[in-house]
Amino acid sequence: MRGSEAGGPAAGTRRSTRIHVVSDVHGNTEALARAGDGADALICLGDLVLFLDYADHSRGIFPDLFGKENASRIVALRTARRYEEARAFGRELWAGRDRNTEIIGAVRRQYAELFAAFPTPTYATYGNVDVPRLWPEYALPGTTVLDGERVEIGGWVFGFVGGGLKTPMNTPYEISDEEYAAKVEALGPVDVLCSHIPPEVPELTYDTVARRFERGSTALLEAIRTTRPRYALFGHVHQPLVRRMRIGHTECVNVGHFASTGTPWALTW
């Protein structure tokens, strides 16, 4: 990292602050360890865990447990929006096994490596596939976890909102629209609005490879329009129709998909 404190200039001087931002890490520990190089701080917008790689069906917790062939079948069912069939197939595979114990064990193994790769300082929030209750066990002193909270970096105020909204996928950290909106409201005005999911704008929520709209937040969109942050940063949609667009005063930027690119998005001021 560049310097020991995010944006902390030497006495009597003022230099620029550089922040690197990533989202949707999905198990890419090697790239994560380099993500803060040359920056004053790293921001991570969640989805550390790799449960199932839709591009490579041999990677992730699911194929490790059930094999690539079964992973390919579950991907095909979900992509076709045949969610009930996908759930039934999943129940068949899990029959006679302790699902919670096996998944949490695999998540713990991934978290041990991923949190150890975070540089200092890192500011992080949860993605929809993350397990928030485990984070305190793995977050090292140089990592600050924020959800519905603010932090100042280099004179700018950053607000963080973690998790996703309810979907048929039923991923680990999905919450109600009301709970999500309350977290957004708690932030108040910020310079940079950081979230895992995007604001509810069709161009930002449509995944061109999955050929479906992911859930975005109307509360985020309302906050962008009313509090007018400089930037709104998010991930979640891996192959968006539009990666960047302006809404009024605010530059909205999709900073994922880090798992495939391995390259953080840089913000300097």
N, C-alpha and C positions, 0 to 999 in steps of 0.2 A: 504494500500500500504506500501511497505517497504521503508521508507525514504520519504522526501518531494520533492525531485528533482530527475528526472530520471538519474541514474548512477552517482550522485554527491558524490564522496568520501570525507571523512573528510580530512582536511589539513594534508599532510605528509603521508597519507595512500592510499592504492589502494585495494578496494574490488571488488568482481565480480559484474556485472550488470545482473539483471534478468528481462526479458520482457515477458509478457503474450500476446498471439496473438489469436484473434478470428475472425471468419467470418461467415456470414449467420446466424445472430442472430434470425431473423424471429420471433420477439415478445417474446423471452425468457428473460423477464426482471429480473426474480428472479435469474437465473444463472448469468446474466450479472452483477448484483450488487456484486457478489462474485468473478468475473473473475480476478480482480486485486489483490486479497489477496496474500500477500507474494512476490509481484513483485514491481519493481521500476517504472514501467509504463505499461499501457495497450495499445495495438494496436488493432483497429477494422477495418476490411477490408470490411465493408459494408453489405448491405441487412439487415437493421434493421427491415423493415416492413414485416409483415406477411399478404399477400393478400390471399393466399390459400395454405393450408398444404396438400401436395400430399399424405402424410401418414395418416392423420386424417382429413377427409373432413368436419368435423364440426368446424374446427378452421380457423380463418382468416376473412378478410374484406368481401370476396365474400360470404361465407356461412352465415355470420351475416346479410347480406342484402337479400340473396335469398334462404337460407336454404341448408341443407346438401345434399338433393337429387339432386338439380340443380348443386351443387358443384361437386358431383360425376360424373355427366354427362359431365361437362366441362373438368374435368380431363381425362375422358375416351377418349374424342375427341382429346384433345391435345396429349395424350400419343400415340394415333394411328396416329398422324401427320395429322389429318383431320382439319387443321387450318381454312379453309374457313367455314366449318360447325360450328366450335367453335365460330368464329366471328359472324356468322349469329345468332347462339343461344344467344350469348351475346347481340346482338342488340335487339333481341326479349325481353329479360329480362329487358333491360334498357328503353324500349319504354315508353315515358311519364314521365321519371324521369330525374333529373338533375345529370348526371353521375359525372361530375367533382366536383360539390359541395359535393356530398355524399362521394366520395372517398377521397377527400382532407380533409374533416372533420374527417373521420376515421383515416387517416394517422396522422393528427395532434394529435389525442388522443393517438395513439401509441407512437409518438415521445415524447410527454410530459413525459410519463413514462420511456421510454428507455433512453433518454438523462439525466434524473435525476438519473438513475442508474449507469452512467459512473463514475468510480473513478477518482481521480486526481493523476497524469496527465494521460490523454488519448489522443492518436493520432489516428485520424479516417479519412477514405476516404469513398466515396460513392460506393454502389453496384448498379446493374442494376435496381433493383426494388425500389430504393430510389428516393426521390424528393429533389434534391440539393437546390432549391430555398427556401425551408422551414428550412434548417438546421441552418442558422444564428439566427432564432427566438428561437431555443431550445438549442443550444450549450452553455453550461455554461463556465465560465472563465477557468476552469481546462481542457477543451477539445479543442484541436487544430485540425482543419479540414484542410486537405492537399489533393491537386489534381494536379499532375504535379509539385510537390514541394518536397523539401528535408528538413530534420531536423536531428540534431545530438543528439544522445542519448548515454550516456556512452562512448563517444569517437568514436562511429561508426556512419556513415552517412546512414540514411534511406530515400529512395525515394518512393513516393506514386503516384499511378495512379488509379483513380476511374472510375466507370462505366463499361458498357459492350459494345459490338459491335452489330450492327444491326442484328435482327433476326425476323422470322415470329411471335414471341411472342409479339413483340412491347411493351416491358416493359418501364417504365418511363425514365430511363437514359441509353439509347442506343445511341451511336454516330458512326460516320463514321470511317473507318479504318484509314483515313488520319488524322483526328482530334486526334484519340487515339495515333497514331504513333508520332505525334508532342509532346504530353505530355510525352511520354516515352523518346524521344530525349532530351527534356528540362531538364531531370534529370541529364544527364551525368553519370559518374561513381559513384556508391554507394556501400556500404558494404552489404546492404540488400534492395532488390527490392520488394516492397509491392504493390500488385494489387488485385482487386477483382476477375478478371478472370485469368485463367492460361495461360502460354505460349502455343502456338499451337503445341502440342505434343499429338498424339493419346492416349497414355496411361494415360495422365493427363486430357484429355477433355471428355473421354467416361464415361457416367453415367450408371452403371450396372443395376440399378433399372428402370430408365426411358428408358433404352435400346436405347440411342441415344448419338451422339456426341454433346456436347455444343460448343459454339464458343470460341476458344482460340485466342491469339494474336500472329501474326508473328513478330510484332514489339518487343514484350517482348522477344520472342525467340532470335531475332537478338541481342538485348541488352545483354542478358545472354551470348551469344557466344562472343561478342566483348568487353564488359566492365567487364565481369567475376566477378560479385558480389559473396560474400560468400554464401548468401542465396537468393532465390526467394520464397516469401510467397504469398499465394493466397487462394481463396475459390471457390465459385460459383458452382462447380460440387459436389453435395452432397454425392454421392456414387461412387467415381472414381475407375477406374480399378486399378490404382496405386496411392497411397497416397504420395509417396516419391520416388524421383529418382535423380540421379546426371547427370547434363549436363556439361561436361568439369569440370571446377573448381567449379561450383555452385551446391549447394544442393537445390533442388526444393521440396517444402513441401506444400501440401494441408492442411490448418489449419481449415477447416470446417469439419463437419456441426455442428456448435455450438448449434443450436436450439434443436437438438436431443441428443447431448452428454453432453452439459452443462459444458464441460471441456476445458479450454484454452490450446493452445500449448505453451510450455515454451522454451525460448531461453536464455542461460546464457553464458557470456564470461568474 
